[in-house]
Amino acid sequence: MTEYPFDSQPRLDAVAIREVLAGYALANKVIETERQAILAQMSRAEALAIWRDLMRGFNERPEMHRNLDRLDLWQVEGLISVRRALDLMAETNKAP
């Protein structure tokens, strides 16, 4: 049976990470441009109606209110994971 070396520290591909981040940045730019175009054509009454509809749906489901802390925690955990990955990439690419 062939043994494969186990690397406890996964290596991050800096080029792949840069490409992914650039893709996210481009997608965010397109989404923001589309959002601004939609909002520019929307009347105040339409925006208010959308907001009220969203709030009505949220307020009619009190079981959703219990999970807000979990959502906050999940978001923070995601941000910490990204930060650790970027720190590891920076440490790996640091010149001695």
Backbone as a printed PyTorch tensor [residue, N CA C, xyz], in Angstrom:
tensor([[[  0.8410,  -1.1700,   0.0000],
         [  0.0000,   0.0000,   0.0000],
         [  0.8900,   1.2390,   0.0000]],

        [[  0.5560,   2.1820,  -0.8470],
         [  1.3510,   3.4050,  -0.9620],
         [  0.9580,   4.3810,   0.1320]],

        [[  1.9530,   4.9090,   0.7840],
         [  1.7120,   5.9040,   1.8280],
         [  1.8530,   7.2910,   1.2060]],

        [[  0.9220,   8.1500,   1.5270],
         [  0.9830,   9.5170,   1.0460],
         [  1.3880,  10.4260,   2.1970]],

        [[  2.3140,  11.3280,   1.9320],
         [  2.7110,  12.2320,   3.0140],
         [  1.5330,  13.1190,   3.4130]],

        [[  1.3810,  13.2990,   4.6910],
         [  0.2920,  14.1240,   5.2010],
         [  0.8440,  15.4780,   5.6170]],

        [[  0.2740,  16.5020,   5.0560],
         [  0.6870,  17.8610,   5.3940],
         [ -0.3970,  18.4480,   6.2800]],

        [[ -0.0740,  18.6780,   7.5560],
         [ -1.0800,  19.1820,   8.4790],
         [ -1.4540,  20.6320,   8.1820]],

        [[ -0.5880,  21.3460,   7.4890],
         [ -0.8790,  22.7220,   7.0970],
         [ -1.1710,  22.7570,   5.6000]],

        [[ -2.4400,  22.8720,   5.2170],
         [ -2.7360,  22.8990,   3.7780],
         [ -2.1040,  24.1290,   3.1310]],

        [[ -1.5960,  23.9230,   1.9520],
         [ -0.9730,  25.0200,   1.2160],
         [ -2.0390,  25.7740,   0.4410]],

        [[ -1.9430,  27.0720,   0.4930],
         [ -2.8880,  27.9160,  -0.2260],
         [ -2.2250,  28.4230,  -1.4940]],

        [[ -2.9490,  28.3450,  -2.5720],
         [ -2.4390,  28.8190,  -3.8560],
         [ -2.7490,  30.3100,  -3.9630]],

        [[ -1.7120,  31.1340,  -3.8450],
         [ -1.8880,  32.5890,  -3.8430],
         [ -2.5450,  33.0770,  -5.1270]],

        [[ -2.1830,  32.5020,  -6.2530],
         [ -2.7590,  32.9210,  -7.5300],
         [ -4.2530,  32.6140,  -7.5580]],

        [[ -4.6140,  31.4280,  -7.1040],
         [ -6.0330,  31.0510,  -7.0900],
         [ -6.8190,  31.9600,  -6.1610]],

        [[ -6.2490,  32.2750,  -5.0080],
         [ -6.9430,  33.1570,  -4.0670],
         [ -7.1250,  34.5430,  -4.6650]],

        [[ -6.0880,  35.0520,  -5.3300],
         [ -6.2090,  36.3710,  -5.9750],
         [ -7.2780,  36.3550,  -7.0600]],

        [[ -7.3340,  35.2780,  -7.8380],
         [ -8.3340,  35.1750,  -8.8970],
         [ -9.7460,  35.1160,  -8.3080]],

        [[ -9.9090,  34.3630,  -7.2300],
         [-11.2210,  34.2670,  -6.5920],
         [-11.6270,  35.6300,  -6.0450]],

        [[-10.7180,  36.3020,  -5.3550],
         [-11.0350,  37.6260,  -4.7990],
         [-11.3520,  38.6320,  -5.9070]],

        [[-10.6150,  38.5550,  -7.0090],
         [-10.9030,  39.4510,  -8.1400],
         [-12.2750,  39.1440,  -8.7190]],

        [[-12.6290,  37.8710,  -8.7740],
         [-13.9570,  37.4820,  -9.2550],
         [-15.0570,  38.0040,  -8.3390]],

        [[-14.8340,  37.8840,  -7.0280],
         [-15.8030,  38.4290,  -6.0710],
         [-15.9440,  39.9300,  -6.2490]],

        [[-14.8310,  40.6210,  -6.4120],
         [-14.8600,  42.0790,  -6.5700],
         [-15.6470,  42.4640,  -7.8210]],

        [[-15.4160,  41.7500,  -8.9200],
         [-16.1320,  42.0360, -10.1560],
         [-17.6270,  41.7570, -10.0000]],

        [[-17.9630,  40.6280,  -9.3780],
         [-19.3770,  40.3000,  -9.1610],
         [-20.0390,  41.3590,  -8.2850]],

        [[-19.3540,  41.7950,  -7.2350],
         [-19.9080,  42.8330,  -6.3650],
         [-20.1430,  44.1290,  -7.1250]],

        [[-19.2240,  44.4600,  -8.0220],
         [-19.3600,  45.6810,  -8.8090],
         [-20.5840,  45.6000,  -9.7260]],

        [[-20.7710,  44.4710, -10.3820],
         [-21.9240,  44.2840, -11.2770],
         [-23.2230,  44.3420, -10.4780]],

        [[-23.2550,  43.6570,  -9.3460],
         [-24.4620,  43.6400,  -8.5110],
         [-24.7840,  45.0480,  -8.0090]],

        [[-23.7700,  45.7670,  -7.5710],
         [-23.9960,  47.1310,  -7.0690],
         [-24.4920,  48.0540,  -8.1770]],

        [[-23.9410,  47.9190,  -9.3810],
         [-24.3930,  48.7310, -10.5130],
         [-25.8580,  48.4390, -10.8300]],

        [[-26.2170,  47.1550, -10.8340],
         [-27.6090,  46.7800, -11.1000],
         [-28.5260,  47.2900,  -9.9870]],

        [[-28.0910,  47.1820,  -8.7460],
         [-28.8940,  47.6420,  -7.6050],
         [-29.1500,  49.1360,  -7.7090]],

        [[-28.1060,  49.8910,  -8.0340],
         [-28.2560,  51.3390,  -8.1510],
         [-29.2130,  51.7150,  -9.2830]],

        [[-29.1470,  50.9850, -10.3950],
         [-30.0450,  51.2690, -11.5210],
         [-31.4990,  50.9960, -11.1320]],

        [[-31.7320,  49.9090, -10.4160],
         [-33.1010,  49.5760,  -9.9880],
         [-33.6040,  50.6100,  -8.9940]],

        [[-32.7460,  50.9560,  -8.0170],
         [-33.1610,  51.9320,  -7.0050],
         [-33.4160,  53.3130,  -7.6160]],

        [[-32.6460,  53.6840,  -8.6300],
         [-32.8150,  54.9980,  -9.2580],
         [-34.1780,  55.1190,  -9.9380]],

        [[-34.7260,  53.9950, -10.3910],
         [-36.0200,  54.0170, -11.0840],
         [-37.1920,  53.7850, -10.1320]],

        [[-36.8980,  53.4370,  -8.8860],
         [-37.9440,  53.0950,  -7.9340],
         [-38.4540,  54.3570,  -7.2200]],

        [[-39.7560,  54.4190,  -7.0820],
         [-40.3170,  55.5530,  -6.3480],
         [-40.1700,  55.2980,  -4.8440]],

        [[-40.3370,  56.3720,  -4.0880],
         [-40.2520,  56.2390,  -2.6300],
         [-41.3430,  55.2930,  -2.1300]],

        [[-42.5180,  55.3800,  -2.7140],
         [-43.6410,  54.5250,  -2.3160],
         [-43.3350,  53.0500,  -2.5940]],

        [[-42.7080,  52.7770,  -3.7540],
         [-42.3500,  51.3890,  -4.0800],
         [-41.3150,  50.8560,  -3.0900]],

        [[-40.3120,  51.6620,  -2.7810],
         [-39.2750,  51.2360,  -1.8350],
         [-39.8810,  50.9700,  -0.4570]],

        [[-40.7550,  51.8440,  -0.0180],
         [-41.4050,  51.6870,   1.2770],
         [-42.2820,  50.4360,   1.3000]],

        [[-42.9790,  50.1710,   0.1990],
         [-43.8230,  48.9690,   0.1180],
         [-42.9750,  47.7060,   0.2170]],

        [[-41.8300,  47.6890,  -0.4370],
         [-40.9250,  46.5310,  -0.3590],
         [-40.4300,  46.3610,   1.0660]],

        [[-40.0120,  47.4560,   1.7000],
         [-39.5140,  47.3950,   3.0740],
         [-40.5980,  46.8700,   4.0190]],

        [[-41.8030,  47.3920,   3.8950],
         [-42.8920,  46.9570,   4.7650],
         [-43.2290,  45.4850,   4.5540]],

        [[-43.1750,  45.0390,   3.3050],
         [-43.4400,  43.6330,   3.0090],
         [-42.3760,  42.7370,   3.6440]],

        [[-41.1210,  43.1440,   3.5370],
         [-40.0420,  42.3680,   4.1570],
         [-40.2110,  42.3120,   5.6800]],

        [[-40.5080,  43.4440,   6.2810],
         [-40.6760,  43.4900,   7.7320],
         [-41.9060,  42.7050,   8.1810]],

        [[-42.9710,  42.7490,   7.4090],
         [-44.1720,  41.9940,   7.7580],
         [-43.8560,  40.4980,   7.7670]],

        [[-43.1560,  40.0450,   6.7310],
         [-42.7940,  38.6340,   6.6770],
         [-41.9000,  38.2240,   7.8390]],

        [[-40.9780,  39.0970,   8.1990],
         [-40.0800,  38.8000,   9.3200],
         [-40.8490,  38.7950,  10.6370]],

        [[-41.6890,  39.7910,  10.8390],
         [-42.4210,  39.9030,  12.0990],
         [-43.4760,  38.8190,  12.2680]],

        [[-43.9790,  38.2650,  11.1710],
         [-44.9760,  37.1980,  11.2510],
         [-44.3490,  35.8480,  11.5860]],

        [[-43.0350,  35.7910,  11.5980],
         [-42.3520,  34.5250,  11.8950],
         [-41.4280,  34.7010,  13.0950]],

        [[-41.9620,  34.7140,  14.2870],
         [-41.1360,  34.9470,  15.4730],
         [-40.0670,  33.8780,  15.6770]],

        [[-40.2600,  32.6950,  15.1080],
         [-39.2250,  31.6540,  15.2470],
         [-37.9170,  32.0820,  14.5890]],

        [[-37.9960,  33.0010,  13.6270],
         [-36.7860,  33.5080,  12.9800],
         [-36.0000,  34.4080,  13.9320]],

        [[-36.6730,  35.0310,  14.8770],
         [-36.0160,  35.9610,  15.7860],
         [-35.0450,  35.2430,  16.7170]],

        [[-35.3350,  33.9940,  17.0340],
         [-34.4730,  33.2350,  17.9510],
         [-33.1190,  32.9280,  17.3390]],

        [[-33.0290,  32.9180,  16.0280],
         [-31.8010,  32.5040,  15.3590],
         [-30.8720,  33.6590,  14.9960]],

        [[-31.2050,  34.8650,  15.3860],
         [-30.3770,  36.0110,  15.0070],
         [-28.9820,  35.9250,  15.6100]],

        [[-28.8780,  35.4770,  16.8610],
         [-27.5600,  35.3290,  17.4800],
         [-26.7300,  34.2840,  16.7440]],

        [[-27.3770,  33.2050,  16.3250],
         [-26.6640,  32.1650,  15.5800],
         [-26.1580,  32.7030,  14.2420]],

        [[-26.9820,  33.5410,  13.5920],
         [-26.5780,  34.1340,  12.3230],
         [-25.3730,  35.0510,  12.5220]],

        [[-25.4220,  35.8680,  13.5730],
         [-24.2780,  36.7420,  13.8780],
         [-23.0250,  35.9200,  14.1150]],

        [[-23.1410,  34.8590,  14.8960],
         [-21.9970,  34.0050,  15.1890],
         [-21.4570,  33.3610,  13.9170]],

        [[-22.3540,  32.8930,  13.0570],
         [-21.9430,  32.2670,  11.7970],
         [-21.1830,  33.2640,  10.9280]],

        [[-21.6560,  34.5100,  10.8660],
         [-20.9720,  35.5300,  10.0760],
         [-19.5860,  35.8150,  10.6290]],

        [[-19.4730,  35.9280,  11.9460],
         [-18.1750,  36.1880,  12.5700],
         [-17.2310,  35.0100,  12.3170]],

        [[-17.7180,  33.7920,  12.4590],
         [-16.8800,  32.6170,  12.2100],
         [-16.3800,  32.5990,  10.7690]],

        [[-17.2350,  32.9820,   9.8360],
         [-16.8200,  33.0430,   8.4370],
         [-15.7320,  34.0760,   8.2210]],

        [[-15.8990,  35.2500,   8.8270],
         [-14.8780,  36.2950,   8.6970],
         [-13.5470,  35.8620,   9.3150]],

        [[-13.6140,  35.1890,  10.4560],
         [-12.3850,  34.7040,  11.1070],
         [-11.7020,  33.6590,  10.2360]],

        [[-12.4770,  32.7770,   9.6210],
         [-11.8910,  31.7490,   8.7450],
         [-11.1750,  32.3810,   7.5580]],

        [[-11.7970,  33.3810,   6.9530],
         [-11.1650,  34.0720,   5.8270],
         [ -9.8860,  34.7520,   6.2970]],

        [[ -9.9500,  35.4100,   7.4530],
         [ -8.7640,  36.1020,   7.9850],
         [ -7.6240,  35.1210,   8.2410]],

        [[ -7.9330,  33.9700,   8.8170],
         [ -6.8960,  32.9630,   9.0750],
         [ -6.2730,  32.4680,   7.7780]],

        [[ -7.1070,  32.2470,   6.7760],
         [ -6.5890,  31.7870,   5.4850],
         [ -5.6650,  32.8310,   4.8690]],

        [[ -6.0650,  34.0980,   4.9290],
         [ -5.2240,  35.1620,   4.3710],
         [ -3.9450,  35.3380,   5.1800]],

        [[ -4.0330,  35.2140,   6.5040],
         [ -2.8310,  35.2830,   7.3460],
         [ -1.8660,  34.1520,   7.0070]],

        [[ -2.4080,  32.9620,   6.8210],
         [ -1.5670,  31.8090,   6.4740],
         [ -0.9080,  32.0150,   5.1190]],

        [[ -1.6610,  32.5470,   4.1670],
         [ -1.0990,  32.8170,   2.8500],
         [  0.0100,  33.8620,   2.9600]],

        [[ -0.1970,  34.9010,   3.7450],
         [  0.8240,  35.9430,   3.9110],
         [  2.0550,  35.3770,   4.5790]],

        [[  1.8540,  34.5440,   5.5820],
         [  3.0000,  33.9500,   6.2830],
         [  3.7830,  33.0210,   5.3640]],

        [[  3.0780,  32.2690,   4.5280],
         [  3.7320,  31.3490,   3.6020],
         [  4.5440,  32.0980,   2.5660]],

        [[  4.0510,  33.2590,   2.1310],
         [  4.7280,  34.0230,   1.0770],
         [  5.7260,  35.0330,   1.6190]],

        [[  5.8700,  35.1150,   2.9410],
         [  6.7830,  36.0760,   3.5500],
         [  8.2340,  35.6860,   3.2620]],

        [[  9.0160,  36.6710,   2.8690],
         [ 10.4420,  36.4070,   2.6110],
         [ 11.1620,  36.2320,   3.9460]],

        [[ 12.1240,  35.2900,   3.9970],
         [ 12.8480,  35.0620,   5.2680],
         [ 13.7160,  36.2270,   5.6590]]])
